[in-house]
Amino acid sequence: MRVRRIGNSMLMVAAALVAAAGAACSDIAAPLHAEEPPMAGNPGLPPSTPSSSPFAGLAFFVDAVSSARQTADAWRASRPADAARMDRIAAQPQAKWFGGWNANVRSDVDRAVATAASANAIPVLVAYNIPQRDCGSYSAGGAGSPDAYRGWIADFARGIGARRALVVLEPDALAGMDCLTAADQGTRTSLLSFAVNLLRDAGATVYLDAGHSRWQSPTTMAARLSAAGIANADGFALNVSNFHTTSEQIAFGNTLSGLVGGKHYVIDTSRNGAGSAGDSEWCNPAGRALGERPTANTGNSLADAFLWIKTPGESDGACNGHPSAGTWMPEYALALAVRAGW
């Protein structure tokens, strides 16, 4: 109930922006070095420690034809100051999400991984197709049956093809499974464990989603992660599509790590620059800001990376006067950039 990325609306909006701009965008994508320092002056982060991240010295993939890039190009002549602010989003590596909207997930994953490899960069991929996804809320959907999911995630893994990739596995699936019966919870953890093993066998670095610091307790999340195969995963992901501060997630992550054998974690910092809204609103809240830029230099030996897993500017859902989940909202994205602390 925290993740919102559905359908092909982003592509449709991006295409419209290109037409409006009257210019084509380059197909060449540039990597961002994973050792870019965290945002200066960020309060509450722990003292720097030597990096043990598997991504140290590597680069995360930047999409040169993202919605933010196309918006910036469309605004370049008429709104130059705003275009420059949008460039700040476009310049950062962001995750690519895959779900039931992909007609051929194997081909689509293969294309994404090949494009990143050609740029000597690591793609960040999100698998988001678990059955009974989001408990029927804004991002409802997912595979129609356990067998359908096994086939889908197997195709996802085949698309990686023994190349380097970072996979965030099924946001909300564990933290948000209270709506399921005990039997269905068991099926879900079994499917996630199956997915972890397939993806690791394909060569991916896999992080099981673990919600965030204000959802489930560390003890509850540790039990769910253990049932879902965390022992075979590289670690867990925190704050996906949410707004809680990095320092709060590090404290939670360190505690949770101690309960699951010292596993590392990644944090979604895409929209947490101003922290969460005072009323804990998670669906397109006003007044939020971009967070730390993606980096493997987190200053914490257990935190493998700060990532932009949620695309800043994509809707969380049809709430607070905003469009359906996954729709690109350029003015909301602009506001996030205006408030960024960098």
Secondary structure, DSSP 8 states (H G I E B T S, - for coil): ------SSHHHHHHHHHHHHHT----S----EETT----TT-TT---------TTTT-EE---TT-HHHHHHHHHTTT-HHHHHHHHHHHTS---EEESTT-TTHHHHHHHHHHHHHHTT-B-EEEE---TTBGGGSTT-B--SSHHHHHHHHHHHHHHHTTS--EEEE-TTTTTTGGGS-HHHHHHHHHHHHHHHHHHHHTT-EEEEE---TTTS-HHHHHHHHHHTTGGGSSEEEE-TT----HHHHHHHHHHHHHHTTT-EEEEE-TTBTT-S-TT---SS-TT-B--S--BS--SSTTEEEEE--S-TTB-SSS-TT--STT-B-HHHHHHHHHT---
